[in-house]
């Protein structure tokens, strides 16, 4: 069931984010991988609105049902976000990272706009789902939960929270997936090396906090492409370019206590797990105007 849901998410994500196929095709052309399935997906991420009937508490029910385990909480003060990560039921599945906007901390005007949309959802929609029906879950994850926003509402939100504007338009669509670079062949198995490969192939990297985001312990390194602008159709048929999404790359280094292991014995459990607030804070900005202006 979980694989069916993940397949549905990835299929639509690839359709919406040209960089996904672009990166995969470049990796195949370079001989790094033979096919897309050779990529280890480090994690997938979702953005949500923190309102009582939605948000993390709602969306997480789907993944908890399929065996994911809720792990650490992260707080992003500047962006007014909470987030949690979820460990998969088996090592070949991606971790999941779900964030939500602290709607109550925004201005009264922004809150009013957000609630005018989210209040159309009267009760937690996941409670009405049969989570064993993967076709129903797939439909839900790719359905609009509220009406298409107006361009003026989108722009008003964006001036205060670009995260809020992204979610009010995109709803719960998968925000990004992440290539695990540490298991790629030598020459491509560090974020530094992989970034060189990406830029050689014309991909624009998020440089917020530097092109390589590094955890204080030095064992989690991340980078990402900058989201390309897509023409979005708003209410009344107005069309306006907004940030789509991006691809992320992660290097999880072997933990000190396992450095003695031969390379062919290194497994997922021997590498740095979890996430890092400082890294994620800058990765979020892959859809922010300070970055997207570089790719337009």
C-alpha positions as CSV (number, residue, x, y, z in Angstrom):
1,X,0.0,0.0,0.0
2,X,2.8,2.4,0.9
3,X,4.6,1.8,-2.3
4,X,1.4,2.6,-4.3
5,X,0.9,5.9,-2.5
6,X,4.6,6.9,-2.9
7,X,4.4,6.0,-6.6
8,X,1.4,8.3,-7.1
9,X,3.1,11.1,-5.3
10,X,6.3,10.8,-7.3
11,X,4.5,10.5,-10.6
12,X,2.7,13.8,-10.2
13,X,5.7,15.5,-8.7
14,X,7.8,14.6,-11.8
15,X,5.1,16.0,-14.0
16,X,5.0,19.3,-12.1
17,X,8.8,19.7,-11.5
18,X,10.9,19.6,-14.7
19,X,14.1,19.5,-12.7
20,X,13.2,16.0,-11.5
21,X,13.4,14.4,-15.0
22,X,16.3,16.8,-15.8
23,X,18.4,15.6,-13.0
24,X,17.6,11.9,-13.5
25,X,18.3,12.1,-17.3
26,X,21.6,13.9,-16.6
27,X,22.6,11.2,-14.1
28,X,21.8,8.5,-16.7
29,X,23.7,10.3,-19.5
30,X,26.7,10.7,-17.2
31,X,26.6,6.9,-16.3
32,X,26.0,7.6,-12.6
33,X,22.8,5.5,-12.6
34,X,21.2,3.2,-15.2
35,X,17.6,4.0,-14.4
36,X,15.6,6.3,-12.1
37,X,14.9,3.4,-9.6
38,X,18.7,3.3,-8.9
39,X,18.3,6.5,-6.9
40,X,17.9,6.2,-3.1
41,X,15.3,8.7,-2.0
42,X,16.5,10.2,1.3
43,X,13.2,11.9,2.1
44,X,10.1,13.5,0.8
45,X,8.6,16.6,2.2
46,X,5.2,18.3,2.6
47,X,4.1,21.8,3.6
48,X,0.8,22.3,5.4
49,X,-1.3,24.9,7.1
50,X,-1.5,24.8,10.9
51,X,-5.3,25.0,11.4
52,X,-7.2,22.7,13.7
53,X,-8.8,20.4,11.1
54,X,-5.7,20.2,8.8
55,X,-1.9,20.5,9.2
56,X,0.5,17.9,10.5
57,X,-1.9,16.2,12.8
58,X,-4.1,15.4,9.8
59,X,-1.6,14.5,7.1
60,X,0.6,12.4,9.4
61,X,-2.3,9.9,10.0
62,X,-1.8,8.6,6.5
63,X,1.9,7.8,7.0
64,X,1.5,6.6,10.6
65,X,-1.0,4.1,9.2
66,X,1.6,2.7,6.8
67,X,4.1,2.2,9.5
68,X,6.1,5.4,9.8
69,X,7.3,6.5,13.3
70,X,7.1,10.1,14.4
71,X,10.5,11.4,15.4
72,X,12.0,14.8,16.4
73,X,10.2,18.2,16.3
74,X,11.8,21.2,14.7
75,X,10.9,24.9,15.1
76,X,11.7,27.7,12.6
77,X,11.1,30.9,14.4
78,X,11.8,33.3,11.5
79,X,9.5,31.4,9.2
80,X,6.9,30.7,11.9
81,X,7.0,26.9,11.2
82,X,6.8,23.7,13.1
83,X,8.0,20.4,11.5
84,X,8.5,16.8,12.4
85,X,10.2,13.9,10.6
86,X,9.1,10.3,10.3
87,X,11.2,7.2,10.1
88,X,10.1,4.7,7.5
89,X,8.9,1.2,8.2
90,X,11.8,-0.3,6.2
91,X,15.1,1.2,5.1
92,X,14.3,1.2,1.4
93,X,11.5,3.7,1.9
94,X,12.2,7.5,2.2
95,X,12.0,9.4,5.4
96,X,9.1,11.9,5.6
97,X,9.4,15.5,6.7
98,X,6.1,17.5,7.3
99,X,6.1,21.2,8.2
100,X,3.2,23.4,9.1
101,X,2.7,27.2,9.3
102,X,1.9,28.7,12.7
103,X,-1.1,30.5,11.2
104,X,-2.0,32.1,14.5
105,X,1.3,34.0,14.6
106,X,0.6,35.8,11.3
107,X,-1.1,39.2,11.0
108,X,-4.9,39.4,11.4
109,X,-5.2,40.2,7.7
110,X,-3.1,37.2,6.7
111,X,-5.0,34.9,9.1
112,X,-8.3,36.1,7.7
113,X,-7.3,35.3,4.1
114,X,-6.0,31.8,5.1
115,X,-9.1,30.9,7.1
116,X,-11.4,32.1,4.3
117,X,-9.9,29.1,2.3
118,X,-9.2,26.5,5.0
119,X,-12.6,27.0,6.7
120,X,-14.1,25.4,3.6
121,X,-12.7,22.2,5.1
122,X,-15.2,21.6,7.9
123,X,-13.6,18.5,9.5
124,X,-10.4,16.6,9.2
125,X,-10.6,15.0,5.8
126,X,-8.3,12.1,6.6
127,X,-10.7,10.8,9.2
128,X,-13.2,10.1,6.3
129,X,-10.6,8.2,4.3
130,X,-10.2,4.4,4.1
131,X,-6.5,4.3,4.5
132,X,-6.4,0.8,3.2
133,X,-7.8,2.0,-0.1
134,X,-4.6,3.4,-1.8
135,X,-6.6,4.7,-4.8
136,X,-8.7,6.9,-2.5
137,X,-5.6,8.1,-0.6
138,X,-3.9,8.9,-3.9
139,X,-6.9,10.9,-5.0
140,X,-6.9,12.8,-1.7
141,X,-3.2,13.7,-1.9
142,X,-3.7,15.2,-5.3
143,X,-7.1,16.9,-4.8
144,X,-7.8,20.6,-4.0
145,X,-8.9,21.0,-0.4
146,X,-10.2,24.5,-0.9
147,X,-11.1,26.8,-3.8
148,X,-8.5,28.2,-6.1
149,X,-7.1,31.4,-4.5
150,X,-7.4,34.8,-6.1
151,X,-4.1,36.4,-7.3
152,X,-4.6,39.3,-4.9
153,X,-4.9,37.0,-1.9
154,X,-1.8,35.1,-3.0
155,X,0.2,38.3,-3.4
156,X,-0.9,39.6,0.0
157,X,0.1,36.4,1.7
158,X,3.5,36.3,-0.1
159,X,4.5,39.7,1.3
160,X,4.2,38.3,4.8
161,X,4.9,34.6,4.3
162,X,6.1,33.1,1.1
163,X,5.4,29.7,2.7
164,X,1.8,30.6,3.3
165,X,1.4,31.7,-0.3
166,X,3.0,28.5,-1.7
167,X,0.6,26.3,0.4
168,X,-2.6,28.3,-0.3
169,X,-2.0,27.7,-4.0
170,X,-0.4,24.2,-4.0
171,X,-2.2,22.6,-1.1
172,X,-0.7,19.3,0.0
173,X,1.2,18.4,-3.2
174,X,4.5,16.8,-2.5
175,X,7.0,19.6,-2.1
176,X,10.2,17.8,-2.9
177,X,12.1,14.5,-3.0
178,X,15.8,14.1,-2.1
179,X,18.6,12.2,-3.8
180,X,20.9,10.4,-1.4
181,X,24.3,11.2,-2.9
182,X,26.4,9.2,-0.4
183,X,25.6,5.9,-2.1
184,X,26.4,7.1,-5.6
185,X,29.7,6.2,-7.4
186,X,33.0,7.9,-6.4
187,X,33.2,11.3,-7.9
188,X,29.5,12.0,-7.3
189,X,29.0,10.7,-3.7
190,X,29.5,14.0,-1.8
191,X,27.3,17.0,-2.0
192,X,30.4,19.1,-3.1
193,X,31.1,16.7,-6.1
194,X,27.4,16.4,-7.0
195,X,26.9,20.2,-6.9
196,X,29.7,20.5,-9.5
197,X,28.0,17.9,-11.7
198,X,24.6,19.8,-11.3
199,X,26.1,23.2,-12.2
200,X,28.0,21.7,-15.1
201,X,24.6,20.5,-16.5
202,X,23.0,23.9,-16.1
203,X,21.1,23.5,-12.8
204,X,20.8,26.5,-10.6
205,X,21.5,25.9,-6.9
206,X,20.0,27.5,-3.8
207,X,22.8,29.5,-2.3
208,X,20.9,30.7,0.9
209,X,23.5,30.1,3.6
210,X,25.9,28.8,1.0
211,X,25.3,26.2,-1.7
212,X,26.1,23.4,0.8
213,X,24.1,23.5,4.0
214,X,26.1,21.7,6.8
215,X,24.9,20.5,10.2
216,X,27.0,21.6,13.2
217,X,28.3,18.0,13.6
218,X,29.4,18.0,10.0
219,X,27.7,14.8,9.2
220,X,24.6,16.0,7.3
221,X,25.2,18.0,4.1
222,X,22.4,19.2,1.9
223,X,21.9,21.2,-1.3
224,X,19.0,21.9,-3.6
225,X,18.0,23.3,-7.0
226,X,16.1,26.6,-7.1
227,X,12.4,26.1,-8.0
228,X,11.6,27.2,-11.5
229,X,8.8,29.7,-12.1
230,X,5.6,28.2,-13.5
231,X,2.5,29.9,-14.9
232,X,-0.2,29.4,-12.3
233,X,-3.9,30.0,-13.0
234,X,-5.7,31.7,-10.2
235,X,-9.4,32.4,-9.7
236,X,-11.1,34.3,-12.5
237,X,-8.5,32.8,-14.9
238,X,-5.7,35.2,-13.9
239,X,-2.3,33.8,-14.8
240,X,0.8,34.7,-12.8
241,X,4.2,33.1,-12.5
242,X,4.9,31.4,-9.1
243,X,7.5,29.1,-7.7
244,X,7.1,25.5,-8.5
245,X,9.3,23.1,-6.6
246,X,12.8,21.7,-6.5
247,X,15.0,18.7,-6.0
248,X,17.1,18.2,-2.9
249,X,20.4,16.3,-2.4
250,X,21.7,14.9,0.9
251,X,25.0,13.4,2.0
252,X,24.7,11.5,5.3
253,X,28.2,10.7,6.6
254,X,29.1,7.6,8.5
255,X,28.9,8.1,12.2
256,X,32.2,8.1,14.1
257,X,31.6,4.8,15.9
258,X,31.2,3.1,12.5
259,X,34.1,4.6,10.6
260,X,36.0,1.3,11.0
261,X,33.5,-0.6,8.9
262,X,34.5,-1.6,5.3
263,X,32.6,0.5,2.7
264,X,30.6,-2.6,1.5
265,X,29.2,-3.1,5.1
266,X,27.9,0.5,5.6
267,X,24.1,0.5,5.9
268,X,21.6,3.2,6.5
269,X,21.7,2.7,10.3
270,X,25.5,3.5,10.3
271,X,24.9,7.0,8.9
272,X,23.8,10.3,10.4
273,X,20.0,10.2,10.7
274,X,17.4,12.9,11.3
275,X,17.4,16.4,10.1
276,X,18.9,19.8,11.1
277,X,17.0,23.0,11.6
278,X,19.7,25.3,10.2
279,X,20.0,23.2,7.0
280,X,16.2,22.9,6.5
281,X,15.6,26.6,7.2
282,X,17.7,27.5,4.1
283,X,16.4,24.7,2.0
284,X,12.9,26.1,2.4
285,X,14.0,29.1,0.5
286,X,14.4,27.2,-2.7
287,X,10.8,28.4,-3.5
288,X,11.4,31.9,-2.1
289,X,11.7,35.0,-4.4
290,X,15.3,35.7,-3.2
291,X,16.3,32.4,-4.8
292,X,13.8,32.0,-7.7
293,X,14.8,35.3,-9.3
294,X,18.1,33.5,-10.1
295,X,16.4,30.9,-12.2
296,X,13.9,33.0,-14.1
